[in-house]
Amino acid sequence: MSGRIFQGVIVQMREATNRDVGILDSDGMVVASTDLSIVGQMTEPSPVYDEAQGVICADGRTYKTLAPTGQGPSYTVFAEGEDESARTVCLLASIAAQEARLRYEESNDRTAFIKSIISDNVLPGDVYVRGREFGFVTDAPHAVLLIRQTESTDFSVVSLVREMFPDSQDDFIVSMSASDIAVVAALPEDEDEQKLPELAGKIARRLRTSGAPPFVIGVGTPAASLRELADKYKEAQVSIEVGKVFDTDRTIIHYENLGIGRLIYQLPKRLCEMFLSEVFKKNPIETLDAETLYTINKFFENNLNVSETSRRLFVHRNTLVYRLEKIKKVTGLDLRELDHAIVFKVALMVTKYLRSQGKGGFSI
């Protein structure tokens, strides 16, 4: 536990009294004090005060040991002087410091519990039991987002995101790895669908304006309870992995918008290869040149509309028809027919997926 948790409390005590106040850790080091010059110093000799002793006086100071919490080291509060006023100040400071410590430890316990859930390290039956112990409303809706730094890592990103939820007891920012940060945020009732895009966009804007390294945000569907958090975190992970293949231009990728890309991503590679060999019986898809592929993609972008596609390509309508006939001759698929177009579109996505997995160097 960092001394900065205590420092804010101690500074406020100094403003309310005329006494110097400080806190020692179990080794006798000053971890917080109204006199900043002694922070980090060791007391000589290192004092040890038992809680049962209550308030004691020694060497011109009054000391009070904080009640143990079962976590981390013990701490002792001291106030300048050995008179009754020093005793009062020391007692008040110990109460304030103990409250700050309990809030900090409770918050970290809750965060660790959330990390265990989304990491799937808690038995389903224990989620509700332990959740109630930590004071969670177990059936409250939450959003689960995953922020992944894609090129370099900056550990300050965690703090940047955490600053966006300064006072909430129901939002959790969890560092999952050097590059991954999970955000588990409480959602207002009946506003799940509207809140998610808004929250993801807000985080993305904050990171961009703060100069964070390149990143992508995967967004799972809303979790209706604590028990669903692990599944929703996996959805956020899948969003990023699928988006890396099929939506490389997007910064925010929603699981529910992955479409057929999610299905392809879950298929065995061998099955994908068999599908391509069955679709392109006449000639493999690699026989199509870059210009032809560009034409095909534009045709799909314009909803198989010949006139609109030719206008966007700046070619005569008959030229586009000639190209489509050529594609039909090479592949056996007429893209002007919906069924053939669907098969070809899926084949392009499957090819792109295999290429992302190191299967061939064909570029789409």
Rosetta blueprint (number, residue, H / E / L):
1 M L
2 S L
3 G L
4 R H
5 I H
6 F H
7 Q H
8 G H
9 V H
10 I H
11 V H
12 Q H
13 M H
14 R H
15 E H
16 A H
17 T L
18 N L
19 R L
20 D L
21 V E
22 G E
23 I E
24 L E
25 D E
26 S L
27 D L
28 G L
29 M E
30 V E
31 V E
32 A E
33 S E
34 T L
35 D L
36 L H
37 S H
38 I H
39 V L
40 G L
41 Q L
42 M E
43 T L
44 E L
45 P L
46 S L
47 P L
48 V L
49 Y L
50 D L
51 E H
52 A H
53 Q H
54 G L
55 V E
56 I E
57 C E
58 A E
59 D L
60 G L
61 R E
62 T E
63 Y E
64 K E
65 T E
66 L L
67 A L
68 P L
69 T L
70 G L
71 Q L
72 G L
73 P L
74 S L
75 Y E
76 T E
77 V E
78 F E
79 A E
80 E E
81 G L
82 E L
83 D L
84 E H
85 S H
86 A H
87 R H
88 T H
89 V H
90 C H
91 L H
92 L H
93 A H
94 S H
95 I H
96 A H
97 A H
98 Q H
99 E H
100 A H
101 R H
102 L H
103 R H
104 Y H
105 E H
106 E H
107 S H
108 N H
109 D H
110 R H
111 T H
112 A H
113 F H
114 I H
115 K H
116 S H
117 I H
118 I H
119 S L
120 D L
121 N L
122 V L
123 L L
124 P H
125 G H
126 D H
127 V H
128 Y H
129 V H
130 R H
131 G H
132 R H
133 E H
134 F L
135 G L
136 F L
137 V L
138 T L
139 D L
140 A L
141 P L
142 H E
143 A E
144 V E
145 L E
146 L E
147 I E
148 R E
149 Q E
150 T L
151 E L
152 S L
153 T L
154 D L
155 F L
156 S H
157 V H
158 V H
159 S H
160 L H
161 V H
162 R H
163 E L
164 M L
165 F L
166 P L
167 D L
168 S L
169 Q L
170 D L
171 D L
172 F E
173 I E
174 V E
175 S E
176 M L
177 S L
178 A L
179 S L
180 D E
181 I E
182 A E
183 V E
184 V E
185 A E
186 A E
187 L L
188 P L
189 E L
190 D L
191 E L
192 D H
193 E H
194 Q H
195 K H
196 L H
197 P H
198 E H
199 L H
200 A H
201 G H
202 K H
203 I H
204 A H
205 R H
206 R H
207 L H
208 R H
209 T H
210 S L
211 G L
212 A L
213 P L
214 P L
215 F E
216 V E
217 I E
218 G E
219 V E
220 G L
221 T L
222 P L
223 A E
224 A L
225 S L
226 L H
227 R H
228 E H
229 L H
230 A H
231 D H
232 K H
233 Y H
234 K H
235 E H
236 A H
237 Q H
238 V H
239 S H
240 I H
241 E H
242 V H
243 G H
244 K H
245 V H
246 F H
247 D L
248 T L
249 D L
250 R L
251 T L
252 I E
253 I E
254 H E
255 Y H
256 E H
257 N H
258 L L
259 G L
260 I H
261 G H
262 R H
263 L H
264 I H
265 Y H
266 Q L
267 L L
268 P L
269 K H
270 R H
271 L H
272 C H
273 E H
274 M H
275 F H
276 L H
277 S H
278 E H
279 V H
280 F L
281 K L
282 K L
283 N L
284 P L
285 I H
286 E H
287 T H
288 L L
289 D L
290 A H
291 E H
292 T H
293 L H
294 Y H
295 T H
296 I H
297 N H
298 K H
299 F H
300 F H
301 E H
302 N L
303 N L
304 L L
305 N L
306 V H
307 S H
308 E H
309 T H
310 S H
311 R H
312 R H
313 L H
314 F L
315 V L
316 H L
317 R H
318 N H
319 T H
320 L H
321 V H
322 Y H
323 R H
324 L H
325 E H
326 K H
327 I H
328 K H
329 K H
330 V H
331 T H
332 G L
333 L L
334 D L
335 L L
336 R L
337 E L
338 L H
339 D H
340 H H
341 A H
342 I H
343 V H
344 F H
345 K H
346 V H
347 A H
348 L H
349 M H
350 V H
351 T H
352 K H
353 Y H
354 L H
355 R H
356 S H
357 Q L
358 G L
359 K L
360 G L
361 G L
362 F L
363 S L
364 I L
